[in-house]
Amino acid sequence: MMAMTGDLFDVCVVGAGVEGSSAARYLASWGKNTLLLEQFPLPHCRGSSHGQSRLVRYGYSQSFLTAVMPEAFEMWSDIEKRAGRTLIRRCGLLTIEEPPYDDLSRVITNVRGVGQECLQLTGDEINKRFPGLSLSSSECGAFEPRSGLIQADLALTALREQFVEFGGTLHDAEKVLDIQPGSIISIKTNKNSYRAKRVIITAGPWTNNVLRPLGIQIPLTLQRITVCYWPVLSPHLYSPDKFPGFIFSSPLGNKNMHVYGFPMFEYPGLIKICPHAGVSIEDADNREGPSRGFDQNYIDSVAELIKARFPGVKPEPSITESCIYSVTPDHLFVMDRHPEYKNIVIGAGFSGHGFKMAPVVGRILTQMVLGEKVSYDVIPFRLSRFTSPKSSL
Ligand SMILES: Cc1cc2nc3c(=O)[nH]c(=O)nc-3n(C[C@H](O)[C@H](O)[C@H](O)COP(=O)(O)OP(=O)(O)OC[C@H]3O[C@@H](n4cnc5c(N)ncnc54)[C@H](O)[C@@H]3O)c2cc1C
């Protein structure tokens, strides 16, 4: 259904990436008259949510992140059932770390703490179990058999389709230009003007542009991430039913950069192995801005890791693509009400972690905007942590 100029909504959600689409779906499923506005024609690949797969795992060293994952898996399962197609592949997830294994022991404690299996493996045990890896004997791993991958593009489509099925109004190719606060909020786009009792802003790397008329800015750094796919020389070692998703949680060499990856269900001849960091960019609308040459440093570092650790992978990428991370100074999200306008809620800074948790993020943002009690510990996600010296992070 199309909305008309002046229409009044219970909630308007700005940005139809995975976080905004999840929030909008949740609101519509609760019978809220919801408008979801997206600046680009859908589907698009200009923000952070597009692409083939994302890791979905329980294993975080921060217990408040692990705490949301059981419900996130449950909610993805419901979305999957309703969509009638597979979204999650449970190929397992291996976190690999060098001594002193600080993160690893917390990961294991946290995963087991939410009732999930998590095996502690030595480097030699990992090499035996997954011969596509060649770890040193000092490396250790935590293996979560029930974690795995989510098919990002399919999941995103399912969220948006279900939002519309639940009665939501989705307008793509419609950019929000201005938001005027009040008990009834005015939203001006390049095509129309609407009114809403509440607004959720989930504009990914464009968040500060949307927030400008509302008088606040979040310390977000935008990073262009080079997603690399490498040719597999020994496909039997890296087939998705035998090889897990993986994260090297110790920074690589002298670079402050982690590496992660997974086998490709869609293209069994390739494996995704990527840097979990990238080149800073000023503006999401000028993603290719700073010289492309800088990305080569990241690709070269990953190629070195492949030479040392992945005996059946050719250390020259056959495909590279771009995606954007929005990163806060502490690498944690922002999920909070606007400090002055309590009927405006912001969800931003989801960096390289936000996909897996999106259904729960959507629920939390909904609870915040409706003024309900929030189900989780959201203190680590407060906006005030960037301004208050008493921040309890
Ligand atoms: C390469 C890569 C790998 C990743 N891997 C993982 C992983 O393995 N596991 C995991 O959990 N997470 C992963 N992530 C992170 C996850 O994908 C992101 O955290 C998540 O997609 C962020 O979603 P978002 O909705 O906040 O942002 P976006 O997807 O960018 O959505 C924001 C939307 O708002 C729209 N918008 C902006 N301004 C306006 C406006 N003025 N008017 C209307 N619309 C507007 C944009 O067009 C965009 O569609 C990865 C991310 C990348 C880039």
The ligand as an ORCA input file, in Angstrom:
! r2SCAN-3c Opt
* xyz 0 1
  C      31.701     -7.336      4.686
  C      30.814     -7.441      5.885
  C      30.771     -8.648      6.573
  C      29.978     -8.789      7.689
  N      29.930     -9.985      8.340
  C      29.083    -10.152      9.373
  C      28.952    -11.420      9.991
  O      29.624    -12.384      9.608
  N      28.050    -11.550     11.005
  C      27.295    -10.504     11.436
  O      26.495    -10.683     12.357
  N      27.408     -9.273     10.874
  C      28.276     -9.081      9.860
  N      28.406     -7.869      9.266
  C      27.735     -6.716      9.868
  C      26.311     -6.523      9.435
  O      26.123     -6.874      8.090
  C      25.969     -5.056      9.699
  O      26.212     -4.782     11.058
  C      24.514     -4.771      9.406
  O      24.224     -5.139      8.083
  C      24.204     -3.296      9.634
  O      22.901     -3.057      9.158
  P      22.223     -1.628      9.197
  O      20.764     -1.865      8.942
  O      22.619     -0.900     10.429
  O      22.915     -0.804      8.011
  P      22.645     -0.805      6.434
  O      22.538     -2.170      5.904
  O      23.662      0.093      5.820
  O      21.213     -0.148      6.303
  C      20.968      1.236      6.442
  C      19.954      1.594      5.387
  O      19.497      2.919      5.608
  C      19.281      3.501      4.342
  N      19.286      4.968      4.505
  C      20.342      5.726      4.898
  N      19.985      7.046      4.897
  C      18.691      7.099      4.516
  C      17.784      8.166      4.295
  N      18.134      9.450      4.483
  N      16.523      7.879      3.884
  C      16.143      6.577      3.678
  N      16.990      5.531      3.841
  C      18.238      5.775      4.259
  C      20.455      2.989      3.535
  O      20.271      3.143      2.156
  C      20.546      1.554      3.981
  O      19.765      0.690      3.173
  C      29.212     -7.688      8.152
  C      29.245     -6.480      7.456
  C      30.030     -6.352      6.333
  C      30.057     -5.049      5.624
*
